Amino acid sequence: MKKLSARRRHPLAAVVVLLLALAATGGLYAAFAPASKAQADTTAQSLAIDEGKKLYSVGCASCHGTGGQGSSDGPSLVGVGAAAVDFQVGTGRMPAQQPGAQIPRKKVIYSQAEIDQLAAYIASLGAGPTVPTKSQVSPEGADIAKGGELFRTNCAQCHNFTGKGGALTHGKFAPSLEGVDPKHIYEAMQTGPQNMPSFPDTTLSEKNKKDIIAYLDAVNGDNTESPGGLELGGLGPVSEGLFGWIFGLGALVAVAVWVAARTAKAKKS
């Protein structure tokens, strides 16, 4: 009987070789496979921040400082969050044409993609309010009556009870909320732009903000009807009082003149 020239392999040798092959294949896959979703999101965010920084350097740094620290011409942007940027730039208030008592709304000069990039850069400077989602600003499922109560308690003193706006002191004013994007209304409540106080979730919850937006949509929407007839701009006692003085008092004066003229004529005859 011939002597075997090689030793018999161990029964588990094939299993070990297979495991090593699988491990090698997994290592190659990990090295060359596409990045995971989390990695892709991180990369996209980094690119947005880089592009936002470039836009900031051109359009914002002259007033707010090269690093958002603020200057004598503009406040610090550290910690204001993405919501403040989306509101101010998305309504055309920023970049401001010139300093003043209040920066008015004007034509938007940035695209939404550029606004998102600016917001990403400012958000990277410090944590702050985020841009709301569509579900947060949608009036669907909101309590309109509760929203009206909250609005009249917290907002009507400046914006009028239907959101038509109103005058404040020293050249300031509360702008009209008619036709304003619900997202921007939510962001204004979050951030308190210019003369407006902020209403964080500890003061007005996310549900409360949603209710207020639904109320404003109900009283200023395209399908809103006025059961009282002519609403005189919805400005309340200001327009109603003016109407009373001009037409009501004017009519009384006209009647008094007519009666006096008829009395004088009757005496002559």
C-alpha positions as CSV (number, residue, x, y, z in Angstrom):
1,M,0.0,0.0,0.0
2,K,1.5,3.3,-1.0
3,K,2.2,6.0,1.6
4,L,0.1,9.1,1.1
5,S,2.3,12.0,-0.1
6,A,0.2,14.7,1.5
7,R,-1.7,14.9,4.8
8,R,-5.4,14.6,4.8
9,R,-7.1,18.1,5.2
10,H,-9.1,18.8,8.3
11,P,-12.9,18.7,7.7
12,L,-13.3,22.4,8.8
13,A,-10.6,23.7,6.5
14,A,-13.1,24.3,3.7
15,V,-15.4,26.2,6.0
16,V,-12.5,28.4,7.2
17,V,-11.4,29.2,3.6
18,L,-15.0,30.1,2.8
19,L,-15.3,32.5,5.7
20,L,-12.0,34.1,4.8
21,A,-13.2,34.6,1.3
22,L,-16.5,36.2,2.5
23,A,-14.6,38.5,4.8
24,A,-12.3,39.6,2.0
25,T,-15.3,40.2,-0.2
26,G,-17.0,42.3,2.5
27,G,-13.9,44.4,3.0
28,L,-13.8,45.1,-0.7
29,Y,-17.4,46.0,-0.7
30,A,-17.0,48.3,2.2
31,A,-14.1,50.0,0.5
32,F,-15.7,50.5,-2.9
33,A,-19.5,50.4,-2.2
34,P,-21.5,53.7,-2.5
35,A,-21.7,55.8,0.7
36,S,-24.6,55.2,3.0
37,K,-27.6,57.5,3.1
38,A,-26.4,59.1,6.4
39,Q,-23.0,59.8,4.8
40,A,-24.6,61.2,1.6
41,D,-26.8,63.5,3.8
42,T,-23.8,64.7,5.7
43,T,-21.9,65.4,2.5
44,A,-24.9,67.3,1.0
45,Q,-25.2,69.3,4.2
46,S,-21.5,70.2,4.1
47,L,-21.8,71.3,0.5
48,A,-24.8,73.4,1.3
49,I,-22.9,75.1,4.2
50,D,-19.9,75.8,1.9
51,E,-22.1,77.4,-0.8
52,G,-24.1,79.3,1.8
53,K,-20.9,80.7,3.2
54,K,-19.9,82.0,-0.2
55,L,-23.3,83.7,-0.6
56,Y,-23.1,85.1,2.9
57,S,-19.6,86.6,2.2
58,V,-21.0,88.5,-0.9
59,G,-24.4,89.6,0.4
60,C,-24.4,89.7,4.2
61,A,-20.9,90.0,5.7
62,S,-20.6,93.7,5.2
63,C,-23.3,94.3,7.8
64,H,-23.3,91.1,9.9
65,G,-19.6,90.5,10.1
66,T,-17.4,87.9,8.3
67,G,-18.4,85.2,10.8
68,G,-21.9,86.3,11.6
69,Q,-20.8,88.0,14.8
70,G,-22.5,91.2,14.0
71,S,-21.4,94.8,13.7
72,S,-22.6,98.3,14.2
73,D,-24.6,97.9,11.0
74,G,-26.3,94.6,11.7
75,P,-27.0,92.2,14.7
76,S,-25.2,88.9,15.4
77,L,-26.6,85.9,13.5
78,V,-25.1,83.3,15.8
79,G,-28.0,81.2,17.2
80,V,-30.8,82.8,15.1
81,G,-31.3,79.5,13.3
82,A,-32.3,78.5,9.8
83,A,-35.9,79.8,10.4
84,A,-34.8,83.4,10.8
85,V,-32.8,83.3,7.6
86,D,-35.7,81.6,5.6
87,F,-38.1,84.3,6.9
88,Q,-35.9,87.4,6.4
89,V,-34.4,86.4,3.0
90,G,-37.5,84.6,1.8
91,T,-39.7,87.7,2.3
92,G,-37.1,90.0,0.7
93,R,-36.5,91.9,3.9
94,M,-32.8,90.9,3.7
95,P,-30.5,92.0,2.3
96,A,-31.7,95.4,3.4
97,Q,-31.5,98.3,1.1
98,Q,-30.8,100.8,3.9
99,P,-31.1,100.9,7.7
100,G,-34.4,102.3,9.1
101,A,-37.0,102.0,11.8
102,Q,-38.3,98.8,10.1
103,I,-37.2,96.8,7.1
104,P,-40.2,96.4,4.8
105,R,-41.1,93.4,2.7
106,K,-39.8,93.6,-0.9
107,K,-39.0,91.5,-3.9
108,V,-37.0,88.3,-3.2
109,I,-33.6,88.3,-4.9
110,Y,-32.4,84.8,-4.0
111,S,-33.8,81.5,-5.2
112,Q,-35.2,79.0,-2.6
113,A,-32.1,76.8,-3.2
114,E,-29.8,79.7,-2.3
115,I,-31.9,80.6,0.7
116,D,-31.6,77.0,1.9
117,Q,-27.8,77.3,1.5
118,L,-27.7,80.5,3.4
119,A,-29.9,79.0,6.1
120,A,-27.6,76.0,6.4
121,Y,-24.5,78.2,6.9
122,I,-26.2,80.4,9.5
123,A,-27.5,77.3,11.3
124,S,-23.9,75.9,11.5
125,L,-22.9,79.0,13.5
126,G,-25.1,78.1,16.4
127,A,-28.3,76.1,17.2
128,G,-31.6,77.9,16.6
129,P,-35.1,77.5,15.3
130,T,-35.4,75.3,12.3
131,V,-37.6,75.8,9.1
132,P,-41.0,74.2,9.8
133,T,-42.3,71.2,7.8
134,K,-45.4,71.3,5.6
135,S,-47.4,69.4,8.2
136,Q,-46.5,72.0,10.9
137,V,-48.0,74.9,8.9
138,S,-50.9,73.0,7.2
139,P,-54.3,74.1,8.5
140,E,-55.5,70.6,8.1
141,G,-56.7,69.2,11.5
142,A,-56.3,72.6,13.3
143,D,-58.7,74.2,15.7
144,I,-59.7,77.5,14.0
145,A,-61.7,78.7,17.0
146,K,-58.8,78.2,19.3
147,G,-56.5,79.9,16.8
148,G,-58.8,82.9,16.8
149,E,-58.7,83.1,20.6
150,L,-54.9,82.8,20.7
151,F,-54.5,85.4,17.9
152,R,-56.8,88.0,19.6
153,T,-54.9,87.4,22.9
154,N,-51.4,87.6,21.6
155,C,-51.3,89.3,18.2
156,A,-54.4,91.5,17.6
157,Q,-53.0,94.4,19.6
158,C,-50.5,95.0,16.7
159,H,-51.8,93.1,13.7
160,N,-55.5,93.9,14.1
161,F,-58.0,91.1,14.9
162,T,-58.0,89.8,11.3
163,G,-54.3,90.4,10.6
164,K,-54.7,93.5,8.5
165,G,-51.8,95.2,10.2
166,G,-51.4,98.4,12.1
167,A,-49.2,101.4,13.0
168,L,-46.8,101.3,15.9
169,T,-44.5,104.0,17.3
170,H,-41.5,105.8,15.9
171,G,-42.1,104.8,12.3
172,K,-42.6,101.1,13.0
173,F,-45.6,99.1,11.9
174,A,-47.1,95.6,12.2
175,P,-47.4,94.3,8.6
176,S,-50.5,92.8,7.1
177,L,-50.6,89.0,7.3
178,E,-52.9,88.7,4.3
179,G,-51.4,86.6,1.6
180,V,-48.3,85.7,3.6
181,D,-46.9,82.2,3.2
182,P,-48.0,80.1,6.3
183,K,-44.4,79.0,6.6
184,H,-43.3,82.6,7.1
185,I,-46.0,83.2,9.7
186,Y,-44.8,80.2,11.6
187,E,-41.2,81.4,11.4
188,A,-42.1,84.9,12.5
189,M,-43.7,83.4,15.6
190,Q,-40.6,81.3,16.3
191,T,-38.0,84.0,15.8
192,G,-39.7,87.3,16.6
193,P,-38.4,89.5,13.7
194,Q,-37.7,93.1,14.2
195,N,-40.3,94.6,16.6
196,M,-42.3,91.4,17.1
197,P,-41.8,89.3,20.3
198,S,-40.8,85.7,19.8
199,F,-43.2,82.8,20.7
200,P,-41.1,79.7,21.2
201,D,-42.8,76.3,21.8
202,T,-42.7,77.0,25.6
203,T,-45.0,80.0,25.0
204,L,-47.1,78.9,22.0
205,S,-46.9,75.2,21.3
206,E,-46.5,73.8,17.8
207,K,-50.2,73.0,17.9
208,N,-51.1,76.6,18.9
209,K,-49.1,78.0,16.0
210,K,-50.9,75.6,13.6
211,D,-54.2,76.8,15.0
212,I,-53.3,80.5,14.5
213,I,-52.3,79.9,10.9
214,A,-55.6,78.1,10.3
215,Y,-57.5,81.0,11.8
216,L,-55.7,83.5,9.5
217,D,-56.4,81.4,6.5
218,A,-60.1,81.3,7.5
219,V,-60.5,85.0,7.8
220,N,-58.2,86.1,5.0
221,G,-58.4,83.2,2.5
222,D,-59.6,83.4,-1.0
223,N,-63.0,81.8,-0.1
224,T,-63.6,84.0,3.0
225,E,-67.0,85.7,3.1
226,S,-68.0,88.8,5.1
227,P,-71.5,88.2,6.6
228,G,-71.6,91.8,7.7
229,G,-71.4,93.2,4.2
230,L,-68.9,96.0,3.5
231,E,-66.0,95.3,5.9
232,L,-64.2,98.7,5.4
233,G,-60.8,97.0,5.1
234,G,-61.3,95.0,8.3
235,L,-59.5,97.7,10.2
236,G,-62.0,98.0,13.0
237,P,-62.8,101.3,14.7
238,V,-60.3,103.3,12.7
239,S,-62.1,102.9,9.4
240,E,-65.5,102.7,10.9
241,G,-65.0,105.9,12.8
242,L,-63.7,107.7,9.7
243,F,-66.7,106.5,7.8
244,G,-69.0,107.8,10.6
245,W,-67.3,111.2,10.6
246,I,-67.3,111.8,6.9
247,F,-70.6,110.3,5.9
248,G,-72.6,110.2,9.1
249,L,-71.7,113.6,10.4
250,G,-71.7,115.0,6.9
251,A,-75.2,113.8,6.3
252,L,-76.4,115.4,9.6
253,V,-74.8,118.7,8.6
254,A,-76.5,118.6,5.2
255,V,-79.9,117.9,6.8
256,A,-79.4,120.8,9.3
257,V,-78.5,123.2,6.5
258,W,-81.6,122.0,4.5
259,V,-83.9,122.5,7.5
260,A,-82.5,126.0,8.2
261,A,-82.9,127.0,4.6
262,R,-86.5,125.7,4.6
263,T,-87.3,127.5,7.8
264,A,-85.9,130.8,6.6
265,K,-87.9,130.5,3.4
266,A,-91.0,129.8,5.3
267,K,-90.6,133.0,7.4
268,K,-90.1,135.2,4.4
269,S,-93.2,133.9,2.8
